[in-house]
């Protein structure tokens, strides 16, 4: 699995988690969802390197 696949899987899992919360009527506004996503990403510098 390459880095793109790992990132895609991670985001998919986060979306599933947020949808599960929504299903039990827990509301998280869009800005907080973005913060959750950004904070959950690994601190891997290879994602920020420019070719």
N, C-alpha and C positions, 0 to 999 in steps of 0.2 A: 504494500500500500504506500503510495507516495504522499508527500505533504499536502497536496491538493485534496486527495481523497480523505485524509485524516481531518483536515479543516472542514470539509463538506459534511463529514460524519458528525463532527463536534457540533456544528451549527444545527444540523438536523436534530440531534439529541436535545439541544437547548430549546428549539422550537417545540418539540414534543413535550418537554417539561413545562414550557409556558402555556401550551394548550391544555395540558392536564390541570394546571392551576386555574385556568379560565373555566374549565368544566366544573370545578368546585367553587366557582364564583369568587375567586381571588383575582382582583384587578391589579395589574402592574402597568403603569403608563409606559408609553413608547420610549421616553427618555431613559427610564429606569431599565427597560429591556436592553437598550443599547449599552448601558453601563454594565449590566450583567454579562453581556456578550464580550465586551472588551476586557473585563476583569477575568473572565474565564479562559481567555486565550493564553497559551503558553508564552513565556518570555523568550521565544526563540528568535535570535537575531537573523537567522537565515530568511525569515519571512520579510524582513525589512531591507535586505540587501538589494542594491540595484545592480543589474547586469552590466 
